[in-house]
């Protein structure tokens, strides 16, 4: 395992600067997680279900069948989810929530 000193040397930095950079990166990551959680809370329960199933690689028809709703309704939920989270598409949704565990939604 690398030490802070070894990693700093490898990166061409000082241990102090490397520690500051790592801390800043982690704080930014925590802030993104907090903002994502706040946006998630804005989704309705049904939108959360749809988002979870999207992250589990379900397709529109599969989501519709599972939730017993029309595919058009799924598309409407997807549109609302993407708007509320400020995302362009399902891929971005999956990337944003890649570290979340949706296994209990299956």
Secondary structure by P-SEA (a helix, b strand, c coil): cccaaaaaaaacccaaaaaaaaaaaaaaaaaaaaaaaaaaaaccaaaaaaaaaaaacccaaaaaaaacccaaaaaaaaaaaaaaaccccaaaaaaaaccccccccc
